Amino acid sequence: MEKEAKIYIAGHRGMVGSAIHRKLSGMGFRNFVLRTSAELDLRDQQAVAGFFATEKPDYVFLAAAKVGGIWANNTYRADFLYENLAIQNNVIHESYVHGVKKLLFLGSSCIYPKFAPQPIREEYLLTGLLEPTNEPYAIAKIAGIKLCQAYHDQYGCNFISVMPTNLYGYQDNYHPENAHVLPALIRRFHEAKRSHQPSVTIWGTGTPKREFLFSDDLADACVFLMERYDSPELINIGTGADISIRELAHMIQDIVGYSGDLLFDTSKPDGTPRKLMDVSKLHELGWYHTVDLKAGIELAYGDFLKRFDAQ
């Protein structure tokens, strides 16, 4: 990317978009075009068309999405499918219409089958049934991948799709019901510590294994791929290592400093039993993550304290 190029980051105030903005700013990029959701509703086809016609960005990072954890995905099924399809369709299509040089679409590891062989290779897409609790979100993201590939095949657009593993970091969502597992645990252990609760209850058995990537590592990978990867075939972004939810809970408990008991509610769903990404394709290109999980959680907890516990 040329230093003077106009770069549009859709979702620049979210965890992923803000990390990409920080990364590019640190590299000396200055010509950003940014809009909050209040300023530009990406679900509105006419509004998005008008924005692209006026601004004509050179490069697009599509990090805007409606996101949440198991409870939110399973509760707001129509919203997750409709809103994500609308956002993707509008941004990807207008990027084609207005001659964007390159677009990077951010998907999710939940696109892969629930019982995919581990670690999950890119070619396992659409080889089995999805995890039911987040199927609408996954279907929207699969549609985004296929849309990028279709615009490449039909019109020669340089639109790439990246599939990050579970993310956490600065500007994360700590909503008590809608948050993903890692930030949700940070909040619950912190609140339990503050209110001297004797125990914290966690959904499921604690046995599912998950892989976690710090948001600034993801941003680094996205910029790396924007500059070095031009294939329409999707590519995984992750660490190549995972941890059980039980082990994760104990790690966060130690970092937060909560001394109560951990209880597991086995009547609640576990979700996919394991979701480890095969990142050999990314490693072959020369990119590796740099923030290990414990250090990353410590950084995330520090950010949580600044944003929610400043008193």
N, C-alpha and C positions, 0 to 999 in steps of 0.2 A: 504494500500500500504506500502510495506517495504521501509524504508528510503534509502536503497541502490539500489532500483529498478530503471531500466532505463525507463524514461518517455519521450514519444514523444508527443509534442504539435504541431499539424498541424495548422498553422496560428498564430504562437507565436508573431508576430509583430502587429497583428490586435487588435482591442479593447478587444474582448473576450479572445483571446489567450494570450495577454500580461497580462490581469488580472489574468488568471489561473496561469501563470508563476510566477507572483508576490506573489500570495497566497501560492503556493507550496514552493517557495523559503523562504517565511516567516515561513513556518512550518519546515524548515530544510532539504527539499529535494534538492539534488545537482546534481544528475546524469541525466541531461537532454540531449536529443538529439534534436537539433533544426536546421531547414533549412529555409532560405528565399525562396521566390518563384523564385528568380533568380538562386538559388543553386539547387532547386528541383521543377520541374514543376509537380504538382500533377495530371495534366491532362494527363501526359505521362505514359502510363501503364508500359513500360519497365523501365523507370527511377524509378518509385515507387517500382517495384519489386526488382530492384537492391538495392535500399535504405534499404528496409526491410531485404533483405538477408544479407546485410553487418552489419546493426546496431542491428537487432533483439530486438526491444523495448519490455519491459514487459507490459507497460500500454500506451494507446493511448487516447488522447483527440482530437477529430476531430472537430476543430473550424475553419478550412479553408473553405471559400466559396466565391462565387461571390455575392455581396450584394449591395443593393441600395434602394432608396425610390420609390414612385409611378412612377415618370417620368422614372427613369432608368429601373425599372421592365417592364414597358409597352413598352419602346423603344427597349431594347435589349433582346427581348423575346427568341430568339434562343440561344443567348449567356448564358442567365441565366439558361435555361434548360440543354443545352449540357454540359457546363463547370461544373455545380454542380453535374450532374450525373456522369461525368468522375471522378471528385475528389473523390466523395463518393465511387463509384464502386472500384476504385483502392486501396484506403486506407483500406476499409472494407475487401475486398477480401484478400489483402496481410496480413492483421492482422490475418485472419483465417489461411492462408497458413503457416505463420511463428509463430503460436502458441502464439499470444499475450494473456496475462492473462485476460485482460479486456479492453474494448473500450467504450468510451462515445461519442455518436454522438449528436451534437447540431442541433436541428431542428429550428422551428420558429412557432409562433402562427398563421401565415397566412395559415397553413395547414388545419385549420378548415373551415367549410362551412361559406359563407358570412353571412348567416342569422341564424347562430347557436344560440340556446337558451343561455341566459346569466345567470350566468357566465358559461364559456365554460368548460365542463368536458372532460376528456381524451377520453371517449367512443363516443364523437360526431364526431370523425374522420370518414370521408367518408360517412356521413349521408346526405349530400346536396352539392349543387354547390359551387364552390370556387369564391372568388372575382376575376373578369376577369383581372384586371390590373396587378395582381401578380401571376396569375395562373401558368405560367411556373416554377417560383421559388418554389411555393408551391408543385407542382407535383414532382419536384426533391427531395424536402425534405420528402415528403410522401414515395417516392421510397426508400430513405435512411432508414427511419423507418422500412419499410417492409423488406428491405435487412438485417438489423440487426436482426429482428425477425426470418427471414428465416434461417440465419446462426445459430441462437440459436436452432431453431427447428430441423434442419437437422444435425448439427455438434456439438451441445452443447456449442457453443461459448457464453461467458459472455459479450454480446454486449448490452448496454443499450442506450435508446434514451430519451433525455430531450428536452422539448419544452419551451424555454424562451419567455416571453412577449417582448414588445418593449424595446430595450436597449439603454443606453446612458452612457457616462463616459469618462475616460481618453483614449487617442488615438482614439477618435471617428473620423468619416469621415465628414469633413465639406465642401465637394465639392459643388459648387454652384448649380449643377443640379442633382447630384447622391445621395446626402445626405438624410437621414431619417428626419422626420419632426422636432424633437427636436433640433438636431445639426444644421439643416438648419435654424431654427428660431434664434438660437444664433448668427449665422454668419450674417444673414440679419439685425437683430436689431443692432448688433455691427457696421456693415458697414453703416447703416442708421444714427446711432449716430455720427460716425466719419465724414460723409460727409454732415451732417445737412439736411438730407432728411425730407420733411414735413410729409411723410406717408410711411407705409410698407403695401404691398398687400400680402395677404395669400390666398392660393388655397382653394376653397370650401366655405361652409357655416359657418364653425367653430363649427358645432353641433356634429360631430362624437366624440365619447369618446374613449380614449386610456389609457392603463395602461403602466407605465414606471418603469423599474428596473435599478438601478445603476450597472454598469459592475462589480464592485468589490463584490457586493452582489451575482451576478450570479456566479462569480468564486467560492465564498464560498459555494454556493449551489451545484455546479458541483463536487467539492472535497468531500463535505458531501455525495453526492449520489454515487460517485465512491467508497467510503469506506463502504457505508451502504445499497445500493440498488442493487439487482441482478435480478430483474424481466425484462423480455423482453417487458413488457407493458410500453408504453411511460408514462412520468410523466411531468406535467406542472411545470414551475418555474415562479413565479411572486409575486406581492405584495398583490393581492386580492382587490385593489382599483383602480379606474380610474378617469379621468378628461377630460373635453371637450377640443377640440383644441383651442377654443376661450379662455377658462380659462388658458390653458397652455401658449398661446401667451401673455396674460396679465402678467402672472407670470414671463416669460422670459424677457418681456419688462421692468418690474420693476427691475429685477436683473441686466440687462445690463445697465439700466439707460437711456433708450431712451424715449423722451417725445413727439414724434410725434403721428400721428393718425394711427389706425389700419383699413385697408380696407379688405373686403372679396370678392374675385372674384368667384361668384356663378356659373360662366360658366365652372369652372374647377371641376374635379371629387372629391368627398368626400372620395371615397374608402368605406370600410366596415363601417356601421353605428356605431357599437360598438364591442369591442374586449376585454372583461374582462375575465381573466383566473380564473377558479376554482382551487385554490391551496390547497384544503382541504387534498388531498392525501399527499402533501409535508408537510403540517402542522402536520398531524398525525405522520409523521416520526420524527418530532421535529425541523424542520428548519423554521425560519422566517427571513424576510429581516430586515436590521438595518438602512439603509440610507433613510430618507424621501425625497420626491421629491424636495422640495425647497433647502434643504441642498445639494442634489446631483447636481442640476443645478448650484449652486454656485461653487461647486468643478469643474464641467465640464467647466464652463466659465473661471475659473482660468487657467485650462489646455489649453483652446483655446487661451487665452491671451499669455501664455508662448510660445506656438508653432507658432502662426500666427501674433502676435502683439507685438513682443519683443522690437521694437524700442520705 
